[in-house]
Amino acid sequence: MCELLKKREEVKAEDKWAIEDLFETDEDWEKEYNELEGLCQELVAYKGKLFANVETFSKFFEKYETAKLYMERVYVYAGQKNHEDTTNSKYQGLSDRASALMTKYHESVAFVEPEILETKDEVFQKIKKEFLAGIPDKADGYERFFSEILRSKDHSLPAEMEELLASGGEALDAASTIFSMFNNADIKFPSITGEKGQQLEVTHGKFIQYLQSKDRRIRREAFQSVYSMYEAYKNTLAATFIANLKKDVFYARARKYASVLAMKLDGSQIPEEVYHNLITVVQKNLPQLHRYMDIRKRLLGVDNLHMYDLYVPMVEADMDEISYEEAKNMVLEGLAPLGEEYKKLLQEGFNRGWIDVYENVGKRSGAYSWGAYGTHPYVLLNHQNNLNSVFTLAHEMGHALHSYYSDKNQSIICAGYEIFVAEVASTCNEALLIHYLLQNTKEKKKRAYLINYYLEQFRTTLFRQTMFAEFEWMTHSKIENGEALTTKALCDMYHQLNQKYFGNQVEIDEEIDMEWARIPHFYTSYYVYQYATGYSAAIALSAKILKEGESAVKNYIEKFLCGGGSKDPITLLKGAGVDMSKQEPIQQALDVFVSLLDEMEELMK
C-alpha cells in the first residue's frame, strides 16, 4: 500500500527547519518589510549627493548595510515559507512581494557604482580614506568592494550610453527568454511504452530516470522521443542560439573587451588560462574516458554502446536502506578528517533546526542550502532512504558550513562568495565521504557500485561540462571571427566533439547532434566550465586533506571557507593550497579517476 505524503502541519517539529530563527512570526516579517521599503526611499535620496562629505558618505553606507541585511532576511524568509508548501497562497503572495521589493531595492542603489566611477579620483580617494578610518573592522571588506567597482572603469561607458544599453537589455535578452519559453512551456515529447505495455509520459524531469532504466528499449525510445522534438525545431533553435551568441559579442565589443570569454571571466577575476587549461588537460586525458567507456560496454554486455547507454548503472548491488539518522552518522564519520570544530558545527546543524528533512505535500523538490546573513544557514532536503540522499546531505552541508564560516568572519559587504568557488566545499565533502565509504566497504559488488557512482560524477561533471565549455568557446569564436554559423554547422561541430570525447567504444547516435539545443546553461555563456573547475579543485583539496591532515584542514577552513568574498576566487583557493591557474589540480583530479578505473578493472576479474 502506498504511503501518502504528510501535509506540512503533520510533519514533526524536529524534522522541520527553525524558520522562526529568521522571524518569529509573519507579523515580524511585515514590520521589517515595511522598514525596508522606507529605507529604499531614504537610499535613493542620496543620488547625486554621495560625495558631498564623509559624513554623508558614511551615513549612506550605514543605511546600505542595514537595507542589504533586511533584504536578505525578507527575501529568504518569504522564499523558504513558500518552498515549505508551494500550494499555500499566503506564502506565494509573500514571495511575490519580496521579489518586487528586491527590484525596488536594486533600483534604489543603482546610482552608487556610476557615481563612484564618475567622481574625480582625488575626491573619491580622500572621502574613502576618511570613511575607512572610521570603520577599521570593516575596512578590508570595503576596500575590496570599492576596488571591484573601480576595476570595471575601463569597461564602463558614459552615463547616457549605459542608460541606452540598460534600456535595450530586455530586447537583447529575447533569445534567452524565447528559448526558456519554448523549453519549459511549449515543447512536448511523444510518450513511450513501459515494461508492462503502459504509456509513459516523457518530460524533462523523467528523461534521465528513463535513461537509467534496466530496459534498453525504454532507454532508446526515451532518447529518441526527446531528440526527435528538438530535431523538428532545429532551425528555430539554431537561430535562437546564434542570436544569443551575437548578443554576447555585441556586449563584449560595446564594453571594449577582446572577447566574450574575457568579458565573462573578468567579473570574477578569473585568468583566461584557467579556461584553456581545463580544456587542454581534459583533452590529454580523453583516452581514460575512452577506457571507461570500454569498461561500461563490457559490464553492460552490449555489442555496441550507444549514447542512451551512458546513464544506466553498470553494476547492481543490494544496498541497504539508509535512514536519515544513519545518513547523519555516515556524514559525520565521512567528514571526520575536517576536524572536531567542523564536526561540532555539523551536529549543530543536524540538531538545531538548520534542516528541513522530508518531503511533504506541496514542498519544493530537490535540495539546496540558503540563508540570510546574521542567521545560521538553512538546508532543504527531500530525504529518501538511499545512498544518493546521503551524498546530498553531505553536499548541502558543505554549502551551509561554507556560508557559516564566511558570514562569521566577513562583513556583510563581502561575505558572499563567487560562483567559481561555490561548489568546491560541497563537492569536497562528497569526495571525503566516498573515500570513507570505500575504505569501509569490502564486499565486491557494493564496492563496485560505489566506484560506479564516483566514476559517473567525473564523467558528468568534469568531462561533460568541459565538452560543453569547448563547444561554447568554438561557437563564440566563430561569431567573433565573422564566420557564418548554420544549423548544420552546429550539429556537425557537436557530433565531432562527442566523437572526440567518447571515442570508438561508443556509437555516436545522430540524435545527440541536437543536444546543444536543449542545454539551458548555454544561454548563460561561459558558466558551465565552473562546474568542472570547481570539481577539480574539490578533488585536489580532499586529496590534500587526507594526505596532510591538520595543516591542510587549517588552511582550507581559515583561508578558504572563512574567506567568503574577501579575495578573488583564485587567491582564496591558493590559500588552501590549490592553484587553479595551473594545470596540476585538474590533472590531480583526473589521476583519481584513473585509480578508480584501475580498481574497477580489478573487481571485474
N, C-alpha and C positions, 0 to 999 in steps of 0.2 A: 504494500500500500504506500502511495506517495505521501511524504510528509509535507504538509502545507507550510509555506513561509509565514513567519510571525509578522504581525503588524508592529509598527515601531513602538507603540506603547506596551507591547508584550515582551520586548527584549529586556533582559536583566540589566540592571544598572551597571554591574561590573563588566558587562560586555559592550558598553557604550562609552564614547569619549566624553570627557567632562567639559562640555561646551560652555558650562557656566563659569569656567575659569577665564573665559573671554568676557562674557556679560552674564550676570546672574539671571537677568530677565530680559524679555523683549523691550520692556519699558526703558531699561538702562541703555539698550541699543538705540532706541529712538532719541534719547537725550543726547547721546554722543553724535548721532546722525545730524541732529539739529545744530549742535555746536560746530560741527564740521562745515555745514552749509554757511554758517556765519563766518567761519574762518576763511572760506574761499572768497567771500566778498571782501574781507579785510586784506587778503593777499593781493588781489588784483588791483587794489587801490595804490599799491607801491609801484605800479608800472610807470616808468619814466622818472622815478624818484629814488631808485635803488642806491645810487651813488651820491645822494645828497650829502651824507656824512656817515661816519662809522656807526653812530647811534641808530640811524635809520636802517643801515645795512644789517646790523646785529639784531634789531627788532624783527626785521623781515625773516631772517633765518631761524629765529626762535619760534615764530609762528609757523614757518615752513616745516620745521621738525614736528611740531605738535600736529599739524594737519596731515603730514605723512603717516604718523603713528595712528591717528584716528582713522585715516582712510584704510590702512591695512586691517585694523580691527573691525571696522564696519563691514568691509567687503568680505573678509574671511568668515565672520560670523554668519552673515546672510547666505553666503555660498554653502557653508557646511550645513546649516539648518535646511537649506533646500536639498542638499545631497542626502540627508538622512531619509527623506521621503519626498521624491520629486513630484508626487501627486498632490502634495499639500499646497493648496493655492495661496495660503497666507505667506508661506516662505518663498514661493515663486515670486510673489509681489515684493517681498523684502529684497530678494536677489536682483530683481529688475531695478528697484530704486537705488540699490548700491551701485549697480553698473552705470546708471545715469549720473549719479553723484561722482563716480570715478572720472567720467568725461568732464564734468564741471570742474573738478579738482585740477585735472591736467590743463584745462584751458586757463585756469586762474594763475598758474605758474609758468605758462608757456613763454612769457616775456623774458624770463630770467637769463636763459642762455644767449639769446640775441643781444640783450642789454650788456652782458659781460663782454661779449665779443666786439661790440661796437664802442665800448668805452676805451679811452686812451689808456695805454698800458701803464703809464706812470700813475694815473689816477687809480686804476684798479689795484696796482701793487701796493700803493700807500694805504688804501682802505683795507685791503686784505691783511696786510701786516698788522694793523691795529686790531682788526677783528680777531685774528688768530691768537694774538697776545692775550686777549680776554677769555679765550676758551682753550687753555693748554691741554686739557684732557681730550679734546676733540680735534685738535689742530691737525694731526696727521690725516684724519678722515676727510676734513675739509680741504686740505692741501691736495689730496688725490681728486676729490670732487671737482675742484676748480681746474686742476691740470688736465683732466679729461675733457672739460669744456674747451679749454684753450687749444688742446691738441687738434680739435676739429676746425680750427680757424682757417687753415689753408684750403679747406673743402667747404667752407661756408660762403654763401652768396650774399650780395646786398639785400637789405630787408624786402624791397619790392619784388626781387626775384625769388626770395624764399617764400613770400606770400603766393606768388604765381605757381611755384612748384607745389606748395601745400594745397592750393585750390584745385590743382589738377590731379591730386592724389587718388581721388575716388575713380576717376576715369582711367588713370594709368593702372589701377589695381583691378580693372574689369576682368582681365584674363583669369586671375585667381578666383574672383567671385563667380564667373561663369563656370569654371571647372568644378568648384565646390558645389554649386547648384546641380550641375549635371551628375556629379559623382555621388552626392548624398541624397538627392531627391528624385532625379529623373531616371537614372539607369536602372533597369530591371533585368535580372538574369533568368534564363529558362530553368525550369525545375528539372530535377534528375530523379531517377528511380532508386529507392533504397534497397537494402538487402532482402526485405520481405515484400518487395513489389510496391511499397507505398511511395507516394510522391513526396520528394524532399525539396523544400524551398531553398534556393541558393541566394545568400546575402553576403555582404562584405564580412559580417561577423562570423558567419558559418563557414566561410571559404577555407580557412586554414584547418578548421575542425575536419572538414571532408578530406583535405589533403593528408591528414593524419590517419585516415581510415585504413583498416587492415585489408579492406576490399579494394583491389586495384581498379576495378571498373568504376567504383564510386569516385576514386581519386581522379581518374582520367576524365570522367564525364563532368565533374565539378570544374576541373581545369578548362575544359573546352567550353563549358557554359559561360564562365566568366569572360574568357578572352574573345569569344565569338561576338560579344556585345561591344567590346572596345574596338574590335576589328570593324564592326558595322559602322562605327562613327569615327573611323581613323582620321579622315581628312579634317573634320571639325576639331578633333582633339589635337591634331598636329598644328593647325592654325592657332588654336588657343595657347598651346605650349610655346610656340615660336613667338607669339605676341608677348608672352611673359618674358622671354629671353630678351627681346628688343626693349622692353621696359627697363630691364636691369642695365642694359648697355646705355640707354638714354640717361639714367640717373648717374651712372659712373662718369660719363663724359661731362654731364652738367656740373658735377662736383669735382671735376679735374682729377679723377683717379686714372691710373694707367690701365686698369682693367676692372671688371666686375669683381673678380676674386680679391684684388687689392682693396676695393671698397668694402666688401663684406667682412674681410678679416680685420680691417682696421679698427672697427668698433671695439673689439676685444684685445687689440694689440697682438694679434697672432701673426708671426712672420710667415710669409708665403711658403718658405721651405718646409714648414710643418705639413702643409697640404701635399706638397710634391713628395716629401719624404715618405708619407703614408702610402701613396700610390706606388712609389718605387720599391719599397720594402715588401709590400704585399705582392707585387708582381714577381719579385725574385722568389717568393715562397709559393707561387701557384702550383709547382709540382707536388707540394704537400697537400694542397686541396684536391688535386687530381688523385693522389694516393688515397685520400679519404673517400672520394667517390668510388674508387675500386673496392675498398673495404665495404662500403654501403651496398654496392652491387652484389658482392659475394654473400653478404649476410642476408640480403633480401631474396637471394636465389633467383635473380632475373637474368635473362639473356641480354636485354638492353635496359639500361637505366634511363628513365625519362625524367623530364623536368617536374612531372607530377609525383615522382617517387622520392623527392628530396626531404619531405617533412615527416613521413611516416617513421616511427621508431624502428631502428634496425634490430633491436633486441627487445625481448619481453622478459619481465621478471615479476614475480608475485610480491609486490611491495605492500607492506602492511599499511593500514590506515593510520594516519598520524593526527592525533587530536591537537587542538590548539595549545593545551598545556604541554604536550610533548614537543610541539613545534618551538615553543618558547625556550624549553630546556636545550633543545638541539642548537638553537641560535646562540644561547649563552655559552654553550660548550664550544661551538664552532668559532666564535669571535673572542675566545679567551686570550689568544695572542695579543689582542689590543689592550690588555691590562685591566687592573682592578677598577680604576676610575670609569673606564668605558663600560665595564660590566655593571657597575652600580647604576650608571645612567640608563642602560638598557632595562634593568629591573625597575627603575623608577618609571620609565615609560610603560612597562608592562602592567605595573600595579597602581599607577596614579592617574588614570584617565586620559592617556595620550591616544589610545587606540580604540577605534570603532570596529568591532571584530567580525560580526556575522552579517550575512545578507538578510534583509527584511523587505517586506512589500514596499515597492517604490524606491528603494535605496539605489543610489548611483552605482553603476557597475565598475569593475576594475579596482585599482588601488592607487593611492597617492600619499605623499606627505605634503602638508601645508601648514600654515600658521601665520601669526602676526608677531611682530617684534614686541618683546616685553612679556610674552606669554609662551609657555612651553609649546613645542611643535605638536601637531596632530597627525595621525595616520589613519586613513580609511582603508579597510580591508573588506573582502567578501570571502572569508576563510572557508576553504574546503579541506577535508581531512586527507590531503595528499602532499606529495613532495613539492610540487610547484608552489603551494601555499607557504611552505617552509621558506623557500627561497624568496618569495615575495615579502615575507615578514622581515627577513634579513636585509633585503634590498631597501625597503621603505624606511626601516630604522636607520640605515646608513644615511639616507637623505635627512631624516629627522635629527640625528646627532650632529651632522654637518651644520645644520641650521642652528641647533642648540649652541654649539661651540662658537659659531660665528656671531650670533646675537649676544652671547655672554661677553665676548672680547672686543667687539667693534661697536661704534656708534651706529645709530640708525641710518646715517648718511652713507656708510659703506659696508653694511652688514650683508647686503645681498651679493651673491656670487654669480659669476658669469656662466652661461650655458656650457662653455667649453669644459668647465670642471664639474658641472652639476651631477654627472653620472659617475664620477670617479669614486666617491665614498660608498655609494650604493653597490657598485659593481665589485669594489674591493671586498666588501662584506660577503658577497656571493662567492668570490674566489676563495676566501678563507673558510667559508662554510663547506664548500665542496672538497677542499683539501682535508678538512676534518672528517667528512663522511667517507672519503676514500681510505683514509687512514684506519677507519674503524669498521670497514666492510670487507670481509674476507670471501664471502660466497660469490662464486664467479659470475653468475647471472646478474646478481644485484650490482656487482662492481661494474660489469659491462653496461648495465642500464645507466649508472651514474656517469660513466665516461661518455656514453652516447649523448646524454643531456649536456655535458660540458662541451663536447665537440660541436654540437648544434649552436651553442652560444657563440663559439668562434665563427662558424660558417655564416650565421645570420647577422652577427654584429660586426665582426672585423672584416671578413671577406665581402659579404653582400653590400654593406654600406660603403666600402671602398670602391666597389664596382659602380655603385650609384654616383659616388664622388667623381670618378673618372668620366662617367657619362656627362655629368654636369659641366666639367671642365671642357670636354670635347665640344659640346653643343654651344656653350658660350663663346668659345674660341672661334667657332665658325662664323657666328654673327659679328663678333668683334673684328674679324678679318674681312668682312664684307662678302662672305661666301653664302650662297643660297642653301637653305635647308628645306627639304621636302619631306612628305610623309615617308616615302621610300627610303630616303637617306637616314631618317631617324630609326626606322625599323632595321635597316641594314647595319647601322652602327651598333644598335643594341644587340642584334643577333651575334655579331662578331665579338662583342665584349663577353657574351655568355660562352661562346666557344673558347675564348681565351681563358676565362676563369674556371670553367668546369672541365675542359679537356675532352679527350677522346672517349672517356668512360661514360659520358652522358650524351644521350640523343637530344640535341638542341631542337626541341619541337618548335615548329614555326609559330605556334600561338604565343610563345614567350617574347616574340619580336614586339608585341604590343604592351609589354609590362610597363614600359616607361610612361604609358598613358594613364596608369592607374595609381601612380605614386604621388600622394598629396604634397609630400615634402619638397618635390621638385618646384613647387610654387613658392617656397621659402628658400631661395637659392643659397647654395653653399652652407647648408645647415647639417646635412646628414653625416658629413665627414667627422663631426664631433662625437658621434656615437662610436666610431672606430678608434679615434684618438683617445677618447675617454676610457674605452675598454682596455686599450693597450696600456695606458697609464695605470689603471687599476690593477691589472695583472702584474705589471712590473712592481708596483708598490706592495702588493700582497706577498710576492716572492721575497722582496726586501725585508718585510716584517717577519716572515717565517725564518729567514736566514740570519738576520742580525739582531732580532729581538728588541730589547728595551730601547736602545738608542734610535732604531728606526721608528719605533712607535712614538717616541718623544717628538721626533721631527715631524712625523705625519700629523700628530694631533696639534702640536704647538705652532708649527709653521704653515700647515695646510688647512686643517679643519678650523682652527681659530682665526685664520687669516681672512675669511669671508671675501669681501671685495676690496680689501685694503691694498692689494697689489694686482698687477695683471696676472692672468692665469699661468703663463709660462714661468714667471718668477715664483709664484706660490708653489708650483709643482717642483721647481728646482730646490726649494727649501726642504721639501720632503725627500729629495734625493733622486728625482726623475726629471730628466731634461728632454722635454718633448720637441725641442728644436733640433734634436739629434735623431738619428735612425735607431739607436740602440734599444729604447723602450719598446718600439714596435717589434723589433726582432726578438727581444726577450719574451714578449707575449707569444709570438709565433713558435719559439722554442718550446714553450709549454704545450702548444698544440701538437708539435711533433712528438713530444714524450707521451702524450695521450694516444696518438696513433700507434706508437710502438707497443704500448701496453694492450691496446685493443687487438692488435695482431697476435700478441702472445696469448691472449684469452681465447682467440679463435682456434688455436692449435688443439 
